[in-house]
């Protein structure tokens, strides 16, 4: 469906707020676009650029379109556990997961070291060591100034807050899945802020007129572009490893709780939904930015989570060229966090998360299912982008 010139949307049956439409109109008019902006059904207003948008560009990247949580995404794994294996109360299990993985925005003393947990632990340790070495070589460090480097490594393997979560889910066959959502934490935010500032300065220096200063870009061939791309790729790898480390810890908690092997993390699905990469589309190489969108190439597995009281989905991409082989990254917000806190109360949160072992307090009221779009409608709107492999229902949710 075409919403406006240079925009293709998969939003049948869903409303798009005025602010998001204005953002899309601004993006669609940029001279660096390689083709139409693809809009996913979970589209909503976002900081920097519209969440649920896929933006193809030539010779440039818009740092604010990728955002501050570089490489934010999902990981999901089907375990060998069945619903019948779970105890009547999941509260002790939630406490064990929360004790194993630091949550929230504060700085933690705990530093994850998987070396003693063979064999997969050694692989994770090798990835951590490679990430350390690459960090020292990042040329953007000269721009970032003084950093709390210890904090960067302490946050590797931690959840964060907001809409980040760890869940146990049951699929249609009553198999137990682990699913979690997180990104690149403090260092991704730091890199993103620096790149956005560099892009704005470049636009000012070169006299580029912009409908929104957040849409400033970095051009190929410039020092700033090379600094950002190197750091971007590093931060995306940090985010993927962050999720894998947490999955490793959750699986260890489950093994300890159930006293038996429950599967291997090597079979996990790990996908970004805030990132950029060079891809072939429209018959040429482009920079493709997915801002709240998941790669959905033909046969590729992806994860589309609902809110903590709704369904989530493991999907297989159909390789739809018009969407740049992409799909939504979730249900998408239908109201802001502030509006949700004003509109809903704790009684509503308890009712909407019935049957889910999770926090039910004011600190997570902005994550109430009612603040999100209907995931069933979202999935119906993108039926030509993905097919559903598994339908998951949350039974335990850890929030930051």
C-alpha positions in Angstrom: 0.0 0.0 0.0 1.3 3.5 -0.9 0.7 6.0 1.9 2.5 8.9 0.2 5.0 9.4 -2.6 8.2 7.2 -2.1 6.7 5.2 0.7 5.4 1.6 0.6 3.5 0.4 3.7 2.2 -2.9 5.1 -0.3 -1.3 7.5 -3.8 -2.7 6.6 -6.2 -2.4 9.5 -3.7 -0.3 11.6 -3.7 3.4 12.4 -0.5 5.5 12.0 -0.3 8.6 14.2 0.2 12.0 12.6 3.7 12.4 14.1 4.9 9.2 12.5 3.4 10.2 9.1 5.3 13.5 9.3 8.5 11.7 10.1 8.0 9.3 7.1 7.3 12.2 4.8 10.5 13.9 5.8 12.5 10.7 5.3 10.9 10.0 1.9 12.0 13.4 0.6 15.7 12.9 1.3 18.0 13.0 -1.7 20.2 10.1 -0.6 17.3 7.5 -0.9 17.9 4.6 -3.3 14.2 3.8 -3.4 10.9 4.0 -1.5 10.9 3.8 2.3 9.2 0.5 3.4 6.9 0.8 6.4 6.2 -2.2 8.6 2.8 -2.7 10.4 4.3 -1.9 13.8 5.2 1.6 12.7 5.1 4.4 15.2 6.8 7.7 16.0 10.3 7.3 17.2 13.3 9.3 18.3 15.4 10.3 15.2 13.3 8.4 12.7 10.1 6.3 12.5 10.2 3.0 14.3 9.1 0.2 11.8 10.8 1.8 8.8 13.3 0.3 6.3 15.4 3.0 4.6 17.6 2.3 1.5 20.3 4.9 0.9 23.1 5.4 -1.6 26.6 6.5 -0.4 25.4 7.6 3.1 24.0 6.5 6.4 21.6 8.4 8.8 22.9 7.6 12.3 19.7 8.8 14.0 17.7 6.4 11.9 19.6 3.5 13.4 19.3 5.1 16.7 21.0 4.9 20.1 20.4 1.2 20.8 22.6 -0.1 18.0 22.0 -3.7 17.2 19.0 -4.0 19.5 17.3 -7.3 18.7 16.0 -10.7 19.8 17.3 -14.2 20.5 15.0 -17.2 20.9 15.7 -20.9 21.5 13.4 -23.9 21.8 14.5 -26.0 24.8 13.9 -29.7 25.5 11.5 -28.8 28.3 7.7 -29.3 28.0 4.9 -27.4 29.7 4.3 -30.4 31.9 7.9 -30.0 33.3 7.2 -26.5 34.7 6.2 -26.1 38.4 2.9 -24.6 39.4 4.6 -21.5 40.6 7.3 -19.9 38.3 8.1 -17.2 40.9 11.3 -19.0 42.2 12.5 -19.5 38.6 12.0 -15.8 37.8 14.0 -14.9 40.9 16.8 -17.2 39.9 17.0 -15.7 36.4 17.0 -12.2 37.9 19.8 -13.2 40.2 21.9 -14.6 37.4 21.5 -11.7 34.9 21.7 -8.0 36.0 18.7 -5.9 34.9 17.9 -2.2 34.8 20.0 0.8 34.0 22.3 0.9 37.0 26.0 -0.1 36.9 26.5 -3.6 38.1 29.4 -5.2 39.9 28.8 -8.5 38.3 31.0 -9.3 35.3 30.1 -12.4 33.3 32.9 -14.8 32.6 31.8 -18.0 30.8 35.3 -19.6 30.5 34.7 -22.3 33.0 31.4 -23.5 31.4 32.5 -25.7 28.6 32.2 -26.3 25.7 30.1 -23.4 24.5 31.4 -21.1 27.2 34.8 -21.2 25.6 33.4 -20.1 22.3 31.7 -17.1 24.0 34.9 -16.3 25.8 36.7 -16.2 22.4 34.1 -13.9 21.0 34.5 -11.6 24.0 38.3 -11.5 23.6 37.9 -10.7 19.9 35.5 -7.9 20.7 38.0 -6.5 23.3 40.7 -6.4 20.7 38.5 -4.7 18.0 37.4 -2.1 20.6 40.9 -0.9 21.1 41.2 -0.3 17.3 38.1 1.8 16.9 39.0 5.1 15.4 35.8 6.7 16.8 37.4 6.5 20.3 39.2 9.8 19.5 35.8 11.4 19.2 34.1 9.8 22.2 36.6 11.3 24.7 36.9 9.8 28.2 34.9 6.6 28.6 34.1 4.4 31.5 35.6 1.3 29.8 35.0 -0.9 32.8 31.3 -0.1 32.5 31.3 -1.2 28.8 32.5 -4.7 29.7 30.4 -5.0 32.9 27.3 -4.4 30.8 28.1 -7.1 28.4 25.6 -9.9 29.3 23.1 -7.6 31.0 19.5 -6.9 30.1 18.9 -3.1 30.6 15.5 -1.7 31.0 12.5 -0.2 29.1 11.1 -2.8 26.7 14.0 -5.2 27.1 12.9 -8.6 28.6 13.7 -12.3 29.2 10.8 -14.7 28.8 9.8 -18.3 29.0 7.1 -19.1 26.4 5.1 -22.2 25.4 4.5 -22.9 21.7 1.6 -24.6 20.0 3.1 -28.0 20.8 3.6 -27.1 24.5 7.4 -26.9 24.0 9.2 -24.4 26.3 11.1 -21.6 24.6 13.5 -19.0 26.0 13.3 -15.6 24.3 15.0 -12.3 25.2 15.3 -8.8 23.9 18.3 -6.4 24.4 21.0 -4.4 22.6 24.3 -2.7 22.9 23.7 -0.9 26.2 25.7 2.2 27.2 28.4 1.9 24.5 25.8 1.7 21.7 24.1 4.8 23.0 27.5 6.6 23.3 28.5 5.7 19.7 25.1 6.7 18.4 25.1 10.1 20.1 28.5 10.9 18.8 27.6 9.9 15.2 24.4 11.9 15.3 26.4 15.0 16.4 29.0 14.4 13.6 26.2 14.1 11.0 24.6 17.3 12.2 27.9 19.1 12.1 28.5 17.8 8.6 25.1 19.1 7.4 25.8 22.5 8.9 29.3 22.7 7.5 28.1 21.7 4.0 25.0 23.9 4.0 22.6 20.9 3.7 19.0 22.0 4.3 17.1 19.3 6.3 13.4 19.0 7.2 14.6 17.5 10.6 18.1 17.9 12.0 17.9 14.2 13.1 17.9 13.2 9.5 21.5 14.4 8.9 23.7 11.8 7.2 27.3 10.8 7.0 28.6 10.5 3.5 30.9 7.7 2.1 34.4 8.9 1.6 34.5 11.0 4.7 36.5 10.3 7.9 33.4 10.5 10.0 31.6 7.9 7.9 34.5 5.5 8.2 34.7 6.0 11.9 31.0 5.4 12.3 30.7 2.3 10.1 33.6 0.7 11.9 32.0 1.4 15.3 28.5 0.5 14.0 29.7 -3.0 13.0 31.5 -3.4 16.3 28.4 -2.4 18.3 26.1 -4.7 16.4 28.5 -7.6 17.2 28.5 -6.4 20.9 24.7 -6.5 20.9 24.5 -10.0 19.4 27.1 -11.3 21.9 25.3 -9.6 24.7 22.1 -11.6 23.9 24.0 -14.8 23.4 25.7 -14.4 26.8 22.4 -13.9 28.5 20.8 -16.9 26.7 23.8 -19.0 27.9 23.1 -17.8 31.5 19.4 -18.5 31.3 20.0 -22.0 30.0 22.4 -22.7 32.9 19.7 -21.5 35.3 17.2 -23.9 33.8 19.6 -26.8 33.8 20.3 -26.2 37.4 16.6 -25.9 38.2 15.5 -29.0 36.4 18.6 -31.1 37.0 19.1 -32.2 33.4 20.2 -31.2 29.9 17.6 -29.0 28.2 19.2 -28.2 24.9 22.1 -26.2 23.4 22.4 -22.5 22.7 24.1 -23.1 19.4 20.6 -23.6 17.8 19.4 -20.1 18.9 17.8 -17.6 16.5 19.6 -14.2 16.9 18.5 -11.2 14.9 19.0 -7.5 15.0 16.2 -5.0 14.5 18.0 -1.7 14.8 20.9 -1.7 12.4 22.4 -1.0 9.0 24.1 -3.3 6.5 25.2 -3.3 2.8 22.7 -5.3 0.9 21.7 -5.8 -2.8 18.3 -4.3 -3.6 16.8 -2.6 -6.6 19.6 -4.0 -8.7 22.4 -2.3 -6.8 24.3 -2.3 -3.5 22.7 0.0 -1.0 23.0 0.8 2.7 19.8 -0.6 4.2 18.8 0.7 7.6 16.2 -1.3 9.6 14.8 0.9 12.3 12.6 -1.5 14.3 12.5 -4.1 11.5 13.9 -7.6 10.9 15.5 -9.2 7.9 13.1 -11.6 6.3 14.9 -13.1 3.3 13.4 -16.2 1.7 13.7 -19.1 4.3 15.3 -16.9 7.0 14.0 -17.3 10.5 13.1 -14.3 12.6 11.4 -13.3 15.8 8.4 -11.0 16.2 7.5 -10.5 19.9 4.2 -9.3 21.2 3.8 -7.5 24.6 4.3 -9.4 27.9 0.7 -10.6 28.0 0.2 -11.4 24.3 1.5 -13.9 21.7 4.9 -13.8 20.0 5.9 -15.5 16.8 8.8 -17.3 15.2 8.6 -16.5 11.5 10.2 -17.5 8.2 10.9 -14.8 5.7 9.3 -14.9 2.2 11.9 -12.6 0.6 9.5 -9.9 -0.5 11.6 -7.6 -2.6 9.2 -4.6 -2.2 9.9 -4.6 1.6 13.6 -5.1 1.0 13.2 -8.6 2.5 12.0 -7.2 5.9 9.2 -7.6 8.4 8.1 -6.0 11.6 10.1 -6.3 14.9 7.1 -6.5 17.2 3.6 -5.3 17.8 4.6 -1.6 18.0 3.4 1.0 20.4 0.0 2.6 20.0 0.6 5.0 22.8 3.6 6.6 24.4 5.1 5.5 27.7 3.8 8.7 29.4 0.3 8.2 28.0 0.2 4.6 29.1 1.1 5.5 32.7 -1.7 8.1 32.7 -4.3 5.9 31.0 -3.8 2.5 32.8 -3.5 1.5 36.4 -2.1 -1.4 38.3 -5.4 -3.3 38.2 -5.4 -3.1 34.4 -1.8 -4.4 34.4 -2.7 -7.3 36.6 -5.7 -8.2 34.4 -3.8 -7.9 31.1 -0.8 -10.1 32.3 -3.0 -12.8 33.9 -1.2 -16.1 33.7 2.2 -14.6 33.3 4.8 -14.6 36.1 6.1 -11.1 35.9 6.4 -7.8 37.7 3.0 -6.2 38.2 4.0 -2.8 39.6 4.1 0.9 38.6 7.6 0.5 37.3 6.5 -1.5 34.3 3.1 0.1 33.8 4.4 1.7 30.5 4.9 -1.8 29.2 1.3 -2.9 29.7 0.0 -4.9 26.7 -2.7 -2.3 26.1 -0.1 0.2 25.2 0.8 -1.9 22.2 -0.9 -2.6 18.9 -2.9 -5.9 18.4 -0.2 -8.4 17.4 -2.8 -10.5 15.5 -3.6 -7.5 13.2 0.1 -6.7 12.8 0.8 -10.3 11.7 -2.2 -10.3 9.3 -0.9 -7.0 7.7 2.4 -8.7 6.8 1.2 -12.1 5.6 3.1 -11.5 2.3 6.4 -10.8 4.2 6.6 -13.8 6.5 5.0 -17.1 7.3 4.4 -18.2 11.0 6.5 -21.2 12.1 5.6 -21.1 15.8 3.2 -19.2 18.0 4.5 -18.5 21.5 2.6 -17.5 24.6 4.6 -16.0 27.5 4.3 -17.7 30.9 7.3 -15.9 32.6 8.7 -12.4 31.9 11.7 -10.7 33.5 11.7 -6.9 32.9 14.5 -4.5 33.5 
